[in-house]
Amino acid sequence: MCPARRSSNVIITRLPFAVPDTPLIEARLELIEARRGDPFREYSLPEAILELRQGVGRLSARSRDKGIVVILDPRVLTKNYGSAFLRALPKCPMEVV
């Protein structure tokens, strides 16, 4: 008997950016600003990409798993940082509708 193949879907309604006014995140962003860094590019964006990758990873826990990831947030196509999210996803067929 061969192992079961799991099929499921992951629907992302909004890109997973953290709320910037929570105390811990606010402090981290302030530290980056204090050294004249870019809090969005250095903290918020990488953290959101990591969250997205983890969400997609739940879909393909095993190599035989199959499924669909749907990202409903238009920023993935309309903002200049959207391509960073798409590049972070595993290589797979992609369709924009």
Buried (B, 14 or more C-beta within 10 A) or exposed (E): EEEEEEEEEBEBEEBBBBEEEEEEBEEBBEEBEEEEEEBBEBBBBEBBBEBBBEBBEEBBEEEEBEEEBEBEBEBBEEEEBBEBBBEBBEEEEEEEE
